[in-house]
């Protein structure tokens, strides 16, 4: 009986706190980000604009814009406010996206970059400024998928698999297409909080 009490005590003291800690470590602990690999380089963008909420990568829903809803998201590797001219910064990587849902009010969906119609639109761009050179990657085809669309103040999660016509400047416009896969976890903010 004494051994059973010691075993039970050991389980309670050591394993119960471990189980409670592990169960509290859900995806909320991941923070907000946009992660992707471009031409062998891994990027993890963990900033938004400091004058929008807490400066984390964000997503905003503008309801009832141009025959439907508009979703915009943004993430950067540089901490700044939205008034900073991006061309004035060096060593900056930004990702911007504009999405029009197929059906207003339904946001967990696939958004096709090749369609470019008001009822199914996806434009995802990567802006890189390094060593006084600017590179802009424009999406031409592929899909951005939203798998979780939380309420304002909560997370929006998803992935993208987009083909870009890459590095328009200083590289030539005719550069070979580049396919980039990535994932995001963004803080949903109110459109009223956007400056």
N, C-alpha and C positions, 0 to 999 in steps of 0.2 A: 504494500500500500504506500509506503514511504517513497519507493521508486516512482510510482505512478504520479504522486504529487510533485516530485522533482521534475519529471518529464513535462507535466502540464504547466508548471511554473516556467520552465525553459521555453516552451512553445509560446506562452503568453508574452513573456518579456522580450523575446528576440524576434519572433516571426510576425506577431500581430502588428507591431509598429512598421515592420518592413512591408507588409501587405497594404497597410493604410497609406504609407508613403507612395508605394508604386501605383495605387489606384488614384491618388491625387495628381499624378504626373500624366495628365492627358495632353491632347494636342494644344491646349491653351498655353502650356509651358513652352511651346516652340517659338512664340513671338510671331511677328509679322515679317514676311520676306517675299522676294521674287528670286528664284534660283534657276540658273540655266548654264549651259556650256556653249560657247561660241568659238569656233576655230581652235579647239583644244584648251581654251581658257575657261575655268569655272568662275562664275560670278554669283555673289550672294548680296542682293540689294536689300538693305535693312532700314532705309530712311524714306520718308515722304517729304512733305514740306513742314517746317516748324510752325508755320502759322495756320496749319490745318490739324486740329486735334493735338496729338502728342508727337507729331513728326514721324510717324511710322508709315510704311507703305500702305496706301489706302485705296478704297474703291467707293464710288458714289453713284447712286441711282438718281437720275433726273426723270421723274415720271411725266408722261404725256408730252414728250418732246418730239416734234416732227412726225406725226402719225403713230407714235408709240413711245416706248421708254428708251432712254439712253443710259448706258453704263460706261463709266470712265474709270480706269485705274492707273496708278502711277507708283513707281518705286525708283530709288536712286541709291548710289553708293556714297553720296555726299549729303551732308546735313546743311540745308539752307532753307530760306523761305521762298515763297512762290514769286516774289518780285525780282529775284536774282536772275540776270540774263545768263542763260546756260553757256553761251559762247564766251562769256567772260571767265568761266571756270576751266581749269585744266584737270585732266585725269578724272573725268566724270563719266559715269555710265548711268543712263536713264532708260527705263522701259515705260512706254505709254500705250494704252489701249483704249479703243472705243468699240463698244459692242451694242448692237440693236437686237433685242430678243425677237424670236419668231412670234411669240405671243406675249403681249403686255401682261405683266403679272407673273409670268413663268420665267424664272431666271436660271434655274439649274438645267443647263442645256449645252449643246454643242453649237459653237458659232463658227461659221465657215468663212474663211478669209478670201476665198475666190469668188463668192457670190456677189458681195458688195451691193445688195439690194436693201432697201429700207426695212424689209421684213426679216432679213438675216444678214447682218453685217458684222464683220470683224476686221478691225484695223489695229495691228500691233506693230509698233516701231521700236527699234533700239537705237539710241543715240549715244555715241562714244566720242569724247574729246580727250585725246592723249597727245602730249608733246606738240601742242599747238595745231594738231591735225584733227579734223572733224570727220567722223564716219557715221553715216545714217543708213540703217538697214530697214527697208520698207517691205512689209509683208505682201506676198503675192498669192499664196495659197496655204492651205492647212487649216487646222482647227484649234480653237481655244475652247476648253470645256470647263464649265463651272459645276462642281459637284456638291458644294455646300454654299448656301446663300443665307447667311445669318441676318438678324435684324440689325438696325443701327447700333453701333457699339460692339457688335459681335464680329466673328470671322467670316470671310468668304474665301473658299478654297477651290483650287482647280489646277489644271495643267494646260500646257500648250505644246503643239507640234506644228510649227509654222515654217514655211519656206520663205526666205527673204531674197530680194535682189540686193546684194550686199555691198556695203562700203561705198556708197555713191560718191562721196568726196573724201579723200582725194583720189580714190580709185576710179576707174572708168565706169560709166553706167553699164556697160556690157559685161561686167563681171559675172562669173558663174553663180547660179543660185546656191544658197546655203540653207540647210534645214537645221532648225534649232528646237530642241525639246527642253521644257522646263516645267516648273511647278510654282505655285504661289499660295500664300496665306496672307490675306489682306484685311485690314480693319475697315469695316463699313462705317462711313461717316455720313452725316446729313448733308444734302445739297446746300442747306442754309449756312453751313460752316465753311463753304468754299469762298475764298476772297474774290 
